[in-house]
Amino acid sequence: MMKKKVLIGLAGVLLLLGLGVWLEPTGVVLGYLQGDAFYRNRPARYWGNALSDTDPKMQVAAHQELKEGGRAAVPVLTQLLHSDNVEVRWRAADLLGQMKEGARDATPALVQTLRDSDSHVRAVAAAALAAIGDAGPDAMPLLQDMLRGEERLPALRALAHSGVDAVPAVPRVIELLRDDDSEVRWNAAWTLGKIGPAAREAVSALVAAMKDPEPLVREHAAEALGDIGSAAKDAVPALAAVLKDPDPRVRRDAVRSLGQIGAEAKSAVPDIRPLLEDKDANVRKAAQTTLKQIVNRSNERD
């Protein structure tokens, strides 16, 4: 009888200990037992609970602490990308993006998060990859798929930081130069420019985009042609025509691009010279630089 009472007592103690471990607010013991990542002596589960706490002050405090942690907080945030809580997942992705290059170790996990079931989480993960830098080749098929949906804007920005890895996405990015949303259109142009000479197939579409009703689209289309460089030589007549655009930023970027194209833009020199008297100082300065570039590169060829 005594032995039975002892066993029952031990069982009760173990049950209480188990409940204590499970209910312990910091989750430290359970975190160690289940292999959580730790930051400031607190496991990932603690930080996940704090980021989704109903008390806004707790959320803000947790967000600030994790942000201040930099690289030290990355393992915890990477683990939180797999949380069952949607809010925790997107907040973790957002924090990683705010850390920029400091969160580079989280890139593979963020790429996997592009498959998340929640569209907002996918969008925030793409934005984080853009902030961190090169998303890597594994992200390209996923980002291309995102170009067809609501997440196309953050996907474009992530592709813009991926260089030649983003070349397979060029045809779809070209299509987005005609998107209904002007912000998407100018980001598409900007992305093509960031891909550089490897996006040469976009030249004719970028020429057409320089007639867009939105100045920001025209500006970035003109800029992109310069980033593509000499491979955009067929755009020289169109760039020369845009030098009369009413928006000074468009004129500035068009004349800069002619300089980047170099000797192949020599035929545009008569159209560039009037810009030396342009009312906008930035346009005048860009025209001066471009004329020198064209002359110097023409002399190099001769």
C-alpha positions as CSV (number, residue, x, y, z in Angstrom):
1,M,0.0,0.0,0.0
2,M,2.8,2.3,1.0
3,K,4.6,1.5,-2.3
4,K,1.5,2.4,-4.3
5,K,1.2,5.7,-2.5
6,V,4.8,6.5,-3.3
7,L,4.4,5.7,-6.9
8,I,1.2,7.8,-7.1
9,G,3.1,10.6,-5.4
10,L,6.0,10.4,-7.8
11,A,3.6,10.4,-10.7
12,G,2.0,13.5,-9.4
13,V,5.4,15.2,-9.0
14,L,6.4,14.3,-12.5
15,L,3.1,15.5,-13.9
16,L,3.6,18.8,-12.1
17,L,7.1,19.1,-13.3
18,G,5.9,18.4,-16.8
19,L,3.2,21.0,-16.6
20,G,5.8,23.4,-15.2
21,V,8.1,22.9,-18.1
22,W,5.3,23.2,-20.6
23,L,3.7,26.3,-19.0
24,E,7.0,28.0,-18.0
25,P,6.6,31.5,-19.7
26,T,10.1,31.8,-21.2
27,G,10.0,28.3,-22.6
28,V,13.7,27.8,-21.9
29,V,13.6,24.2,-20.7
30,L,11.2,23.1,-23.5
31,G,13.3,25.0,-26.0
32,Y,16.4,23.1,-24.9
33,L,14.6,19.8,-25.0
34,Q,13.3,20.4,-28.5
35,G,16.4,21.9,-30.0
36,D,15.2,25.5,-30.4
37,A,17.6,28.3,-31.6
38,F,18.3,30.8,-28.8
39,Y,18.9,34.5,-28.6
40,R,19.6,36.4,-25.4
41,N,19.0,33.2,-23.5
42,R,15.5,32.8,-24.8
43,P,14.3,30.1,-27.3
44,A,12.7,30.8,-30.6
45,R,9.3,29.8,-29.2
46,Y,9.6,32.6,-26.7
47,W,10.3,35.2,-29.4
48,G,7.5,33.9,-31.6
49,N,5.0,34.3,-28.7
50,A,6.3,37.8,-28.1
51,L,6.1,38.9,-31.7
52,S,2.4,37.7,-31.8
53,D,1.5,38.8,-28.3
54,T,-1.9,40.6,-28.0
55,D,-0.1,43.4,-26.1
56,P,1.3,45.8,-28.7
57,K,4.0,46.9,-26.2
58,M,5.3,43.3,-26.0
59,Q,5.3,43.1,-29.8
60,V,7.3,46.3,-30.2
61,A,9.8,45.4,-27.5
62,A,10.4,42.0,-29.0
63,H,10.8,43.5,-32.5
64,Q,13.3,46.0,-31.3
65,E,15.4,43.5,-29.3
66,L,15.5,41.1,-32.3
67,K,16.4,43.9,-34.7
68,E,19.2,45.1,-32.4
69,G,20.6,41.6,-32.3
70,G,21.7,41.6,-35.9
71,R,23.5,38.4,-36.9
72,A,23.1,36.9,-33.4
73,A,19.3,36.9,-33.8
74,V,19.3,35.4,-37.3
75,P,19.1,31.7,-36.2
76,V,16.0,32.4,-34.2
77,L,14.3,34.4,-36.9
78,T,15.2,31.7,-39.5
79,Q,13.5,29.1,-37.3
80,L,10.4,31.4,-36.9
81,L,10.0,31.3,-40.7
82,H,8.6,27.8,-40.1
83,S,6.2,28.9,-37.3
84,D,2.5,27.7,-37.4
85,N,1.6,31.3,-36.9
86,V,1.3,33.4,-40.1
87,E,1.9,36.7,-38.2
88,V,5.1,35.3,-36.7
89,R,6.3,34.1,-40.2
90,W,5.9,37.4,-41.9
91,R,7.3,39.4,-39.0
92,A,10.4,37.2,-38.9
93,A,10.9,37.6,-42.7
94,D,10.4,41.4,-42.3
95,L,13.1,41.6,-39.6
96,L,15.5,39.6,-41.7
97,G,15.0,42.0,-44.5
98,Q,15.7,45.0,-42.2
99,M,19.0,43.4,-41.3
100,K,20.0,43.4,-45.0
101,E,23.4,41.7,-45.6
102,G,23.6,40.8,-42.0
103,A,20.9,38.2,-42.6
104,R,22.6,36.6,-45.6
105,D,22.8,33.2,-43.7
106,A,18.9,33.2,-43.8
107,T,18.8,33.4,-47.6
108,P,18.1,29.6,-48.2
109,A,15.2,29.7,-45.6
110,L,13.7,32.8,-47.1
111,V,13.9,31.2,-50.6
112,Q,11.9,28.3,-49.2
113,T,9.4,30.8,-47.6
114,L,8.6,31.9,-51.2
115,R,6.5,28.7,-51.2
116,D,4.5,29.7,-48.1
117,S,0.8,29.2,-48.2
118,D,0.1,32.8,-47.3
119,S,0.6,35.5,-50.0
120,H,1.6,38.2,-47.6
121,V,4.3,36.0,-46.1
122,R,5.6,35.2,-49.7
123,A,5.6,38.9,-50.5
124,V,7.5,39.9,-47.3
125,A,10.1,37.0,-48.0
126,A,10.7,38.3,-51.5
127,A,11.1,41.9,-50.2
128,A,13.6,40.5,-47.6
129,L,15.6,38.8,-50.3
130,A,15.7,42.0,-52.3
131,A,17.0,43.9,-49.2
132,I,19.6,41.2,-48.4
133,G,20.9,41.0,-52.0
134,D,21.4,38.1,-54.4
135,A,18.7,35.6,-53.8
136,G,20.6,32.9,-55.8
137,P,19.6,30.7,-58.7
138,D,17.3,28.5,-56.5
139,A,14.9,31.4,-56.0
140,M,14.5,32.2,-59.7
141,P,11.7,29.8,-60.6
142,L,9.8,30.8,-57.5
143,L,10.2,34.5,-58.2
144,Q,9.1,34.0,-61.8
145,D,5.9,32.3,-60.6
146,M,5.3,35.3,-58.3
147,L,5.5,37.7,-61.2
148,R,2.1,36.4,-62.3
149,G,0.3,37.2,-59.0
150,E,-0.2,39.9,-56.4
151,E,3.4,39.5,-55.2
152,R,4.8,40.7,-58.6
153,L,6.2,43.9,-57.2
154,P,8.4,42.4,-54.4
155,A,9.4,39.7,-56.8
156,L,10.6,42.2,-59.4
157,R,12.7,43.9,-56.7
158,A,14.3,40.6,-55.7
159,L,15.0,39.8,-59.3
160,A,16.6,43.3,-59.7
161,H,19.3,42.3,-57.2
162,S,20.0,38.9,-58.8
163,G,22.0,40.0,-61.9
164,V,22.4,37.4,-64.6
165,D,20.6,34.7,-62.5
166,A,17.4,36.6,-63.4
167,V,17.8,36.3,-67.2
168,P,15.2,33.5,-67.5
169,A,12.6,35.9,-66.0
170,V,13.3,38.6,-68.7
171,P,10.3,37.7,-71.0
172,R,7.9,37.9,-68.1
173,V,9.4,41.1,-66.8
174,I,9.0,42.6,-70.3
175,E,5.3,41.8,-70.2
176,L,5.0,43.7,-66.9
177,L,6.1,46.9,-68.8
178,R,2.4,47.0,-69.9
179,D,1.0,46.2,-66.4
180,D,-2.0,48.3,-65.3
181,D,-0.1,49.4,-62.2
182,S,2.4,52.1,-63.0
183,E,4.5,51.2,-60.0
184,V,4.9,47.7,-61.4
185,R,5.7,49.1,-64.9
186,W,8.6,51.3,-63.6
187,N,9.9,48.6,-61.4
188,A,9.9,46.2,-64.4
189,A,12.0,48.7,-66.4
190,W,14.3,49.2,-63.5
191,T,14.7,45.5,-63.1
192,L,15.6,45.0,-66.7
193,G,18.3,47.6,-66.4
194,K,19.7,45.9,-63.3
195,I,20.0,42.7,-65.2
196,G,22.1,44.6,-67.6
197,P,23.4,43.6,-71.1
198,A,21.9,40.1,-70.7
199,A,18.5,41.8,-71.0
200,R,19.2,43.0,-74.5
201,E,16.0,41.4,-75.8
202,A,14.1,44.0,-73.8
203,V,15.4,47.0,-75.9
204,S,12.4,47.4,-78.2
205,A,10.0,47.0,-75.2
206,L,11.9,49.7,-73.2
207,V,11.8,52.0,-76.3
208,A,8.0,51.6,-76.3
209,A,7.9,52.3,-72.5
210,M,9.6,55.7,-73.0
211,K,6.2,56.7,-74.4
212,D,4.4,55.7,-71.2
213,P,2.0,58.4,-69.8
214,E,3.8,58.1,-66.4
215,P,7.1,60.1,-66.2
216,L,8.6,57.6,-63.7
217,V,8.1,54.8,-66.2
218,R,9.7,56.8,-69.0
219,E,12.6,57.8,-66.7
220,H,13.4,54.2,-65.7
221,A,12.9,52.9,-69.2
222,A,15.5,55.4,-70.4
223,E,17.8,54.6,-67.6
224,A,17.5,50.8,-68.3
225,L,18.6,51.3,-71.9
226,G,21.8,52.9,-70.6
227,D,22.4,50.0,-68.2
228,I,22.1,47.6,-71.0
229,G,24.8,49.6,-72.7
230,S,26.1,49.2,-76.2
231,A,23.7,46.3,-76.8
232,A,21.0,49.0,-76.8
233,K,22.5,50.9,-79.7
234,D,19.3,50.4,-81.7
235,A,17.5,52.6,-79.2
236,V,19.7,55.7,-79.9
237,P,17.1,57.5,-82.2
238,A,14.4,56.9,-79.6
239,L,16.6,58.2,-76.8
240,A,17.5,61.2,-78.9
241,A,13.8,62.0,-79.3
242,V,13.2,61.7,-75.6
243,L,15.7,64.4,-74.9
244,K,12.8,66.8,-75.5
245,D,10.6,65.1,-72.8
246,P,8.9,67.7,-70.5
247,D,10.1,65.9,-67.4
248,P,13.7,66.8,-66.5
249,R,14.4,63.4,-64.9
250,V,13.5,61.7,-68.2
251,R,15.8,64.1,-70.2
252,R,18.6,63.5,-67.7
253,D,18.4,59.7,-67.8
254,A,18.0,59.6,-71.6
255,V,21.1,61.7,-72.1
256,R,23.0,59.7,-69.6
257,S,22.1,56.5,-71.4
258,L,23.4,57.9,-74.6
259,G,26.7,58.4,-72.9
260,Q,26.7,54.8,-71.6
261,I,26.0,53.5,-75.1
262,G,29.0,55.4,-76.2
263,A,30.4,55.8,-79.7
264,E,27.3,54.1,-81.1
265,A,25.3,57.2,-80.0
266,K,27.4,59.7,-82.0
267,S,24.5,60.4,-84.3
268,A,22.6,61.9,-81.3
269,V,25.2,64.6,-80.7
270,P,23.2,67.4,-82.4
271,D,20.2,66.5,-80.2
272,I,22.4,66.5,-77.1
273,R,24.1,69.9,-77.5
274,P,20.9,72.0,-76.8
275,L,20.7,70.3,-73.4
276,L,23.9,72.2,-72.5
277,E,21.5,75.2,-72.1
278,D,18.7,73.2,-70.4
279,K,16.9,75.0,-67.5
280,D,17.7,72.0,-65.2
281,A,21.2,71.9,-63.8
282,N,21.3,68.1,-63.6
283,V,20.3,67.8,-67.2
284,R,23.1,70.3,-68.2
285,K,25.7,68.4,-66.2
286,A,24.6,65.0,-67.7
287,A,24.7,66.4,-71.2
288,Q,28.3,67.7,-70.7
289,T,29.4,64.3,-69.4
290,T,27.7,62.4,-72.2
291,L,29.3,64.5,-74.9
292,K,32.7,63.8,-73.4
293,Q,32.0,60.1,-73.2
294,I,30.8,59.9,-76.8
295,V,33.8,61.8,-78.1
296,N,36.3,59.8,-76.1
297,R,34.9,56.5,-77.1
298,S,34.7,57.6,-80.8
299,N,38.4,58.6,-80.6
300,E,39.2,55.2,-79.1
301,R,37.5,53.4,-82.0
302,D,39.3,55.6,-84.5
